[in-house]
Every structure is written in C-alpha cells, then in structure tokens.
Amino acid sequence: MDLQDQLKNLFPDHVQTESAESDSETPKIWMQDDPIICKYEKRKGKPITILEGYTGANKDFKALAKEIKTTLSVGGSFKDDKIIIQGDYRDKIMDMLQEKGFNVKRVGG
C-alpha cells in the first residue's frame, strides 16, 4: 500500500485537483514598460554580464535569473536587484528577453 492509497483511506471524500501542477509549469513574470539594462563589465579580469532595472517583484527577477542560467548553462547570482551572469552573453540574453516581450537596452561596448 503506497502513500496515495493511505491518503485515500484517510480522506475518502477528497477529490484531487490537477491545477497545482499546471501552475508550476509556466510562472507568470511581470512585464514592465521601462527597458532592462544589459551591460558588460570585467571584474578581476573575468567578463560578466549584468542585468538591472527590473521594477517587478524580487521573486520574479530571481525566477528570470534561474531561467537564464539554466538555458545558457552558466553560473551567476542575484544580488542588490541585479542579475550577474558569468561571461559575455549579452546578445543571447537580449534575444531571450526580447522573445519574452521585455524591452532591453544594451549599455557599454
């Protein structure tokens, strides 16, 4: 007897809904009118790409950071309302954000 069967025995009147699974597939990210600034810097001789200027919730920006890092298979972090990606991926990140519907402005170089 697995866990699902035990739960059915404990709560026979409960009807399981599938709405929780469909919500987790595509998180909704708040879109903004102002452009997201995408700039390039070198820190300690290493190239990095910085995204800043998002005015939505931090959890949406963190979800966006995670999606960018997994798509590009790179490291990075989220600090001080900025996404910091290791390497110069401005073109790929800008294309990705524009496909999602964001306005992106390239700064520096």
C-alpha positions, -999 to 999 in steps of 0.1 A, spaced: 0 0 0 16 32 -11 11 67 2 -17 76 -22 -37 46 -11 -32 55 25 -44 91 19 -75 78 1 -83 56 31 -79 86 55 -98 111 34 -123 92 12 -143 123 3 -113 143 -10 -111 149 -48 -77 155 -61 -73 185 -85 -46 190 -111 -45 228 -110 -14 228 -88 7 210 -114 -4 233 -143 5 265 -123 41 253 -117 49 247 -154 49 283 -166 54 310 -140 40 344 -149 66 372 -148 55 408 -146 63 428 -177 74 464 -175 75 493 -198 110 505 -189 139 487 -205 161 462 -187 197 474 -188 221 448 -201 257 457 -196 292 442 -198 319 445 -172 352 429 -163 358 421 -126 391 407 -116 399 401 -153 368 380 -159 339 391 -181 304 393 -166 270 404 -179 248 424 -156 211 429 -159 194 456 -139 164 479 -139 136 454 -133 108 471 -113 87 440 -105 89 416 -75 122 401 -65 109 366 -68 100 372 -105 135 386 -111 151 356 -93 130 332 -114 142 350 -146 178 347 -134 174 310 -128 159 305 -163 187 324 -179 214 305 -161 198 271 -169 192 279 -205 228 292 -211 243 266 -187 264 293 -169 269 304 -134 257 336 -119 240 352 -89 213 376 -79 225 405 -57 212 440 -50 184 437 -75 209 428 -103 214 395 -122 251 388 -126 259 362 -152 295 348 -157 307 355 -192 298 378 -220 263 366 -231 247 400 -239 235 390 -273 220 357 -262 204 372 -231 190 401 -250 174 378 -277 160 356 -249 144 386 -231 130 401 -263 113 368 -272 96 370 -238 84 405 -245 108 427 -225 124 459 -237 162 455 -234 188 483 -237 224 474 -244 249 495 -224 287 495 -228 306 483 -258 
